[in-house]
Amino acid sequence: MLARHVPAPTFDLQAHSVHSDGNHPPAEVVEHAARAGVELFALSDHDTVDGVQEALDAGARLGLTVVPATEISAVEGPYEDLHILGYGIDHRDALLGERLLDAREDRVRRAERMGERLRGLGFHIDPSPLEARRAAGKPIGRPHLSAAVLEHPANATRLAEEGHGDVSSFIPAYLIQGAPGYVARTRPNVAEAIGWIHEASGLAVWAHPFWDLEDPGEVLEAIDRFVEFGLDGVEVFYPTHGAEQARLLLERCDERGLLATGSSDFHGLEHRLFSRFLAFDLHGLEPVLGPIAEG
């Protein structure tokens, strides 16, 4: 029997800005969240906290509670791209900043290797937007590399023939595990990511488990293993999580004393998959936000 908890504020605890793979500046992301009725919000850019202060300032101006956050990409055994959210972190922590910078540099090296593979597959890549992001100290990931392919006119005919009109189509075809252009990350692992978050005074939550893994048994085993590393919670509610998946996750959180969070993973108004706030369903279940609810 699932435990009952104090009702949570209207929350959406994962979103991205131009500091990672989102389309809007942090303050604008907060404004979109406020217009949607979000009361508790987190900007969780990949491997960076550069937009957190701007989001906090915008939240204070708009009367919306903003939780300082980041989303760390991690590896774990056969799983080469797991995401660990850090909530309530000290975004001014110097050691965390150094660690995230190293993680971003690893992303750059990975993007360069994937770019070489894509060129070997016959694609043209305009390096200028990638170089501009690197010069600005912003992360370079698969969405940016994909955009550099999609926007190069020499690829237009081939992309049209293959049916790739946006990054959400191109990435699964070429840049996920097992695809011809994919290169795995090397660090950090999940235990390290959780440790980074804890050492920056934060809470570590595994993001969108069923986006990363398909088999329910594997997901539950991974949760139990990550608990041994100090995991504090799981993102139970997510746009692609069905009712059965959400209930399974919530039951395991209940058993292990974990927080149960949720998000729409907002990336921008024009994003094909993640374009609006409050796009996830609670399926009649109750989240467990714990200290996150206090901002």
N, C-alpha and C positions, 0 to 999 in steps of 0.2 A: 504494500500500500504506500503510495507516494505521500510524503509529508506535505503539509500545507504551510504556506509562508505568507509573510506580509506582502500585500500587493505592491508591485514595482511601479515606479513612474514610467511614463511613456518613453521607452529607451530605444536607441539604435547605436550599437557599440562597435561598429567598424566602418570606417570610411576613409577615402584616399583623396589626396590633393595633387597638385602639380609637383609636389616634392617627391612623389613616387610615380604611380601609374594612374593618377586621377587627372581630370580635365580642368579643374577649377582651383583658384587660390584658396588657402585654408579658410579665410574669413568668408568667402563666398560659399564654401561647402557648409559652414555653420549656418549661414543665412538660409540656405535651401533646407537644412534640417529644421530650423525654427519654423519656417513657413509650413512644413509638413506636420508640425505639431509635436516634434521630438522635444522632450524635457531633459533627457540625460543622453549625452552624446560623447563619442570618442573619435578623434582623428587618429588613425592608426597606419600612417604611411610605412611602407616597407623599409626596414633597416635604417630608419632615420627618425629624429624628433625635431627636425628643422622647422616644421610648421606648427608645432604644439603651442608655442607662446602666442602666435597670431590667432590660433583657434580659441585659446583661453580668453584673450582680450575681446574677441568677437562675442563669445558666449556671455561674458560679463556685461557687455553692452546690450545684448538682446534678451538677457534674463534666462539663459539656457545653461545648464550645468555641463561643463566640459571636463572629461576625465583625461588627464595626460596619458598618452598611450603610444605604442609602436607595434609593428608586426614583424617578427623576426623569422626569416626563412631558414629552415634547418633541415638537416639530413638525419636519417636514422636507419641503419642497416639497409634493407632493400628499398626503403622509402626515401626518395631523393628530393622531395620538395614539400615538406610539411611546414605549416605556419603556426608560430606560437605568439599569441597576443600578450603584450605586457600592459597591464592597467595600473594606474596610480603610481607610475614611475616618477622618479625625480628627473625631469627632462633636462635639468642643468648639470646632472652628474657627469663629471669629466671622464671617468673610466667607461661609463656606458657610451659616451660619445666616441671615445677611441675605438671601442669594440664595434660599434655600428659602422664607423668609418671603414674599418678593416673588412667588415662584411660587405659593404658597398663596393670596395675595391675588388673583392672576390667576385661580385656580380659583374663588374666591368670585364674582368679577365674571362669570365665565363661567356659573356656576350660576345667578346672578340673571337673566342673559339667557335661559337655557334655561327657567327658571321662568316668565318672561314669555311665552315661546312656548307652554309647556304650558297656561298659563291661557287663552291665546288659542285653544287647541284644546279648551277646555271643561273642563279639569281643575281641581279645587280643591287647594290646597297649604297645609298648616299650617306657617307660618313658624317656630314656636317651637323645634322641634328644630334647625333650621338656624341660628337665631340663637344658640342655646345653644352649638353647636359653634364658631361664629365667636367668641363671647365667651371661650371656653376656649382659643382659638388653634389649634384643630384644623382640618385640611383639610376642605373641603366639596366633594364630588365627585358624580358621577352616581348612585352607590348611595344617598347620603344624600337627594338630591333625589327619586329614585325612591321611597324609603321614605316620604317626606313625602306623596307622591301615594297610594301604596298604603294608607297608614294613615288617610287622610281618609275618614270614613264617606260623604261625599257622592259619592265615586267608586266605591263598592262595586258597584253594579249594572253600570255600564259596564265596570269591570275584569273582572267575572265573565263578561260577554258576550264580551269580547275574549280571555278566557283568560289573564289576567295575575294570577298569584298571588304572585309574588316579583320581586325586582329583576332576577334573571337573565333573566326573560321580558320585563319592561317596558323595560329598557335597549335591547335590540336593536330593539324596535318603535318607540321614540321618541327615543333619545338616542345613536345612533351616526351616523357620517358618512352623510349622505344621508337620514336619518330626519327627520320633521317638527319635532322639538323640539331638534335638535342645533345647537350653536354651537361653532365651532372655537376652540382655544386659539391664542394669538398668540406665546407665548414660553415657555421658551427653545427654541432649535433644538437639533438633535442635537450639533452642534459645540460649542455653549455648554455643554450638559449634560456632555459629556465633559471639557471644560476645567474646569468647576466641580469635578468629581470628582478630576481630576488635581491641581488646586491645593490640594485637601484631603487629598493624599497617598494617594488611592485608585486602584482599578482599575475601568475602565468596561466593562460587559458589556451587550450588547443582550439584553433580556428577550424570551422567547417569540416569535421572529420569525414563525412560522407562525400565531400567534394574530392578529398585526397584518396580515400580508400572506398572500395565498393562492398566488400564482404563484412557483414555485421560482426561475425566472430573476430575477424582481424581488428576491427575498430575497438571492440571491447578489450581484446588482449593488449592493444596499444595503450588504451587508457590506463589499464592496470600497471603496465610497465612504466608509463610516464608518471604515474603517482609515486612510484619509487624514486623518481628524479625530483619530486617536489611539486608536481603539477597541482594547481589550485582550482582549476575549473575547465569546463568544456563549452564550446559554442554550440548549444543544443538547437537553437532556433535559427534557421537560415533559409533563404529563398528556395534552395533546391532540396531541403530536407523535408521528406514527407512525414505524415503523422506517426507512422510506425517507427521511423528512424528517430524522430524527436522523442517519442516515449521510451524507446530503448536507451537512448543516451541519458534521458532524465532519470530513469531507474538506476542506471549505473552511477550517475552522479550522487543520487540519494544514498546508495549503498556505500560509496567511498567518501562521503562528506564533501563533495566538490560543488563549487559554484556552477550555475547553469545559465549561460548568457545567450545573447542573440544579436543578429545584425542583418542589415540589407546589403552590406558590403558595397556601399555607394561609391561609384567611380566617376560619375558625371551624367548630366542630363541626356547626352547623346550616346551613352554606352549601350550596347545591344542587350546586355544581360543585367547590369546593375546600375539602373538609371533613376531610381526613386527611393526615397526613404520609407521606412515602415512597410517594406515589401515582403516581410517574413510573417509566417503564421505561427501563433502559439499553440494551435490545435487543442485548445481547451486546457492546456497545461500551465503550470506556474513557474516562472523563472526564479532562480535563486541568485541574486546579485550581491548579497553580502555587503562588504565595505564599498564595492564599486558604486552602489546606489547613493552613497554619500558624496560621490565625486572625488 
